[in-house]
């Protein structure tokens, strides 16, 4: 078993009784591109401007999650727009719709009608949702798009997702709204709770708290920085972009041992 970090290695041996000799920590292959500088990477001006957003403004990223885990995701977008209208400091709003979430249900938020607002699918749509799910292909272009999205955003808002950890890699403040009465307590799940308890993010339960944390993080992005750093150090032990190589080397070691 190839794992992200020592936390997973401990769980694999303690709860699933894996032989410690048969588990290997490689780092997070899926995140390798975050730690590599590609030739011709986009600047903030190029990236935000290309999405019709103002590069001179700070940007709030709203990332939706799997349907059913938070039933008021459209209200999060409405709330963010309303908070912006009432705020002295204006900001861009960039919405990234989860690959499994239905993009069409957010059709009321037409970017051409809302200034400094952009909404996009995660990946490329291969098959439209016909009631049994849609098919999304996430290729290298989308991986880079996610990297730029996190790099050039200033705050992440999501009901609770792995993208919270990804945002912390780029030292971005994270807000996990918990304002949905039907929310199935995602923030209290075993694997996610330690991140919440570490106060590396904020989980407002009211619209007023949501507004407060947006304002606070915009004005003082360093807030909770040390706690974010602790979480990244625990969950992302390797930040050299070489998780792929460690994984391949580990598999080669197994193959070579079989040959013997």
Secondary structure, DSSP 8 states (H G I E B T S, - for coil): -EESSHHHHHHHHHTS---GGG-EE---GGGGGGGS--TT---HHHHHHHTT--TTSEEEEEE---TTS-TTHHHHHHHHHHHHHH-SS-EEEEEEE-TTS-GGGGTT--GGGSTTEEEEESSEEEE---SS--EEE--HHHHHHHHHHHHH-SEEE-SS-THHHHHHHTT-EEE-----TT---GGGSHHHHHHHHTTSSB--SSHHHHHHHHHHHHH-TTTTHHHHHHHHHHH----SS-HHHHHHHHHHHHHHHHH-
